[in-house]
Amino acid sequence: MTALTTEGIGRPSGTVSGREIPGFRGEVIDPEHAGYNDARAVWNGTVDRRPRLIARCTGTADVAAAVRFARDRDLEIAVRGGGHNVAGTAVCDDGVVIDLSAMRAVSVDPVEHIAGVQGGAQWSDVDHETQAHGLAMTGGIVGHTGVGGLCLGGGIGWLMRKHGLTVDNLMEAEVVTAAGSIIRASASDHPDLFWALRGGGGNFGVVSSLRFALHPLGPTVIAGPVFWAAEDTTDVLRFYREFIADAPDELGTVIRLGTVPPLPDIRPELHFRPAIAVGCCYAGPLEDGERIVRALRRFGTPLVDLVGPTLYVDHQTGLDDTVPHGWHYYWKATNLTGLSDEVIDVVAEHAFRARSPWSYAGMFHLGGAVARVPREATAYSDRDVAHNIIIDAVWLPDQDDSVGTYETGWARGFLQALQPHRVGVYVNFLDSDDDTSRVREAYGDGTYRRLAEIKAEYDPGNAFHHNKNIEPIGPSA
Ligand SMILES: Cc1cc2nc3c(=O)[nH]c(=O)nc-3n(C[C@H](O)[C@H](O)[C@H](O)COP(=O)(O)OP(=O)(O)OC[C@H]3O[C@@H](n4cnc5c(N)ncnc54)[C@H](O)[C@@H]3O)c2cc1C
């Protein structure tokens, strides 16, 4: 790696202009800059990396300039969308962060039902603009998650059973390649790249903007969680299995096993009580939604039932405060073979062994439109998987290290207990360190190989490797 010269960074003053990167109009943030520590912080507070330079781009031309700058100097590159990836791949040590966090514009064509989204937008940006026209598409279930990273890994959320994954709604992407060229990828333009972008993550270039198909929704939907006491977990999960067996595609559900979060709508005496919740969102007429969720709401003795007519934008941000920026997070995840009695027993046994009231596990129900797209149509592989689980160890930055050690041990032990029931993993739920070797597992051998061949075409030198990396290979390798 070549050291930066004085015409690059290393000025004595903290005032930094973009002049050092040829053709760059955005803000350049180096260690001398007053905003450096904020700019290098990502969602996961355990991540503490110190880039040489953060290139906060204002548009595609800046992205191309920053890529060329880093490549010319053989510098490590990290790409930051929403900064949410638990592994902290949005920021690197001693290299250049291509920071898209100032590129959050969203435009909507209400006639054609299409959204144009810049590569650093967050889901709350997309929902805000699209819902103004009564439109939506599948996005993440937390508003401050980035569109870039989430979409490129696949994109699961409340609407996926009705409208497919986020990548299934992607029509076109503008990509800055490792060579610094700006190209478009769509079904007709660089179709191999377009295939790879729909699940292959940030391996193929920097996506400066995306175009998505939108669908009418809301603005009010039947949505919200029902909570039951942790002791009821086995019964709730067995009921849930039957409940979703015939559920229409309009019904999206996510299970949360942890403690009752201290949300304003929940009585204080219930806060932090161990509980299982089924969160719902019905993407159809309100009266149908009311009818479909009735059986769930009547099951057993709920601690609290918050299901009802809700603005979709509110539902999409309802969990935001439960996973704030800067706390300490460690994840384990897997797809599940199904919701057998054995799986339910493992989940009921392990979910509540965490000691931190913030740790939890989440289970998404996939299927529906996700499963109807052929496996080979996109790089997102495990279309026939109906359930996945994410085990989130969470503790606070000022807590003793032993708390983190216990919580991470809990997450690992939980995953280990699920070993006989595992089948692949969603790439966006992989953490760092002990998860790095699981990238191939996320794709399966065939998809991984094709991704590696396309990587060899668009990024033969693996310039974009600070991610869930796919190493380039030639077709005959
Ligand atoms: C609280 C929380 C909730 C979540 N909920 C969901 C959910 O409901 N559904 C779901 O599918 N996932 C969910 N995720 C996982 C999420 O998809 C990943 O964390 C994803 O990486 C976040 O994208 P980001 O842009 O914020 O990430 P970043 O950390 O900014 O980026 C991660 C990687 O993505 C790549 N990348 C990001 N943007 C671009 C771009 N514009 N061009 C090229 N490469 C890019 C880079 O390789 C980068 O290293 C959630 C994560 C968190 C923390």
The ligand as a MOL file (V3000), in Angstrom:
LIG
                    3D

  0  0  0     0  0            999 V3000
M  V30 BEGIN CTAB
M  V30 COUNTS 53 58 0 0 0
M  V30 BEGIN ATOM
M  V30 1 C -31.1700 -2.3510 13.1000 0
M  V30 2 C -31.0680 -3.1300 11.8300 0
M  V30 3 C -32.2080 -3.5970 11.2070 0
M  V30 4 C -32.1060 -4.3280 10.0360 0
M  V30 5 N -33.2510 -4.7740 9.4400 0
M  V30 6 C -33.1720 -5.4100 8.2560 0
M  V30 7 C -34.3430 -5.7810 7.5580 0
M  V30 8 O -35.4540 -5.5610 8.0050 0
M  V30 9 N -34.2020 -6.3980 6.3720 0
M  V30 10 C -32.9820 -6.6670 5.8270 0
M  V30 11 O -32.9320 -7.2080 4.7290 0
M  V30 12 N -31.8610 -6.3320 6.4710 0
M  V30 13 C -31.9230 -5.7090 7.6670 0
M  V30 14 N -30.7890 -5.3510 8.3110 0
M  V30 15 C -29.4880 -5.7570 7.7620 0
M  V30 16 C -29.0550 -4.7810 6.7090 0
M  V30 17 O -29.5740 -5.2100 5.4760 0
M  V30 18 C -27.5310 -4.7270 6.6050 0
M  V30 19 O -27.0010 -4.3210 7.8400 0
M  V30 20 C -27.0810 -3.7890 5.5010 0
M  V30 21 O -25.7130 -3.9880 5.2780 0
M  V30 22 C -27.3330 -2.3460 5.8660 0
M  V30 23 O -27.0620 -1.5080 4.7880 0
M  V30 24 P -26.3140 -0.1150 5.0070 0
M  V30 25 O -26.2550 0.5730 3.7100 0
M  V30 26 O -26.9050 0.5970 6.1570 0
M  V30 27 O -24.9020 -0.6970 5.4290 0
M  V30 28 P -23.4250 -0.1170 5.4160 0
M  V30 29 O -22.8510 -0.5400 6.7130 0
M  V30 30 O -23.3650 1.3080 5.0460 0
M  V30 31 O -22.7930 -0.9470 4.2520 0
M  V30 32 C -22.5640 -2.3220 4.3570 0
M  V30 33 C -21.9000 -2.7790 3.0850 0
M  V30 34 O -22.8350 -2.6710 2.0270 0
M  V30 35 C -22.1850 -2.1920 0.8680 0
M  V30 36 N -22.8590 -0.9550 0.4530 0
M  V30 37 C -23.6800 -0.1720 1.1640 0
M  V30 38 N -24.1730 0.7920 0.3770 0
M  V30 39 C -23.6120 0.6120 -0.8350 0
M  V30 40 C -23.7280 1.2710 -2.0800 0
M  V30 41 N -24.5410 2.3240 -2.2570 0
M  V30 42 N -23.0020 0.8040 -3.1360 0
M  V30 43 C -22.2120 -0.2750 -3.0040 0
M  V30 44 N -22.0630 -0.9350 -1.8510 0
M  V30 45 C -22.7770 -0.5030 -0.7890 0
M  V30 46 C -20.7360 -2.0220 1.2080 0
M  V30 47 O -20.0540 -3.1950 0.8020 0
M  V30 48 C -20.7170 -1.9310 2.7080 0
M  V30 49 O -19.5490 -2.4710 3.2630 0
M  V30 50 C -30.8420 -4.6030 9.4680 0
M  V30 51 C -29.7070 -4.1040 10.0850 0
M  V30 52 C -29.8080 -3.3920 11.2590 0
M  V30 53 C -28.5690 -2.9250 11.9280 0
M  V30 END ATOM
M  V30 BEGIN BOND
M  V30 1 1 1 2
M  V30 2 1 2 3
M  V30 3 2 2 52
M  V30 4 2 3 4
M  V30 5 1 4 5
M  V30 6 1 4 50
M  V30 7 2 5 6
M  V30 8 1 6 7
M  V30 9 1 6 13
M  V30 10 2 7 8
M  V30 11 1 7 9
M  V30 12 1 9 10
M  V30 13 2 10 11
M  V30 14 1 10 12
M  V30 15 2 12 13
M  V30 16 1 13 14
M  V30 17 1 14 15
M  V30 18 1 14 50
M  V30 19 1 15 16
M  V30 20 1 16 17
M  V30 21 1 16 18
M  V30 22 1 18 19
M  V30 23 1 18 20
M  V30 24 1 20 21
M  V30 25 1 20 22
M  V30 26 1 22 23
M  V30 27 1 23 24
M  V30 28 2 24 25
M  V30 29 1 24 26
M  V30 30 1 24 27
M  V30 31 1 27 28
M  V30 32 2 28 29
M  V30 33 1 28 30
M  V30 34 1 28 31
M  V30 35 1 31 32
M  V30 36 1 32 33
M  V30 37 1 33 34
M  V30 38 1 33 48
M  V30 39 1 34 35
M  V30 40 1 35 36
M  V30 41 1 35 46
M  V30 42 1 36 37
M  V30 43 1 36 45
M  V30 44 2 37 38
M  V30 45 1 38 39
M  V30 46 1 39 40
M  V30 47 2 39 45
M  V30 48 1 40 41
M  V30 49 2 40 42
M  V30 50 1 42 43
M  V30 51 2 43 44
M  V30 52 1 44 45
M  V30 53 1 46 47
M  V30 54 1 46 48
M  V30 55 1 48 49
M  V30 56 2 50 51
M  V30 57 1 51 52
M  V30 58 1 52 53
M  V30 END BOND
M  V30 END CTAB
M  END
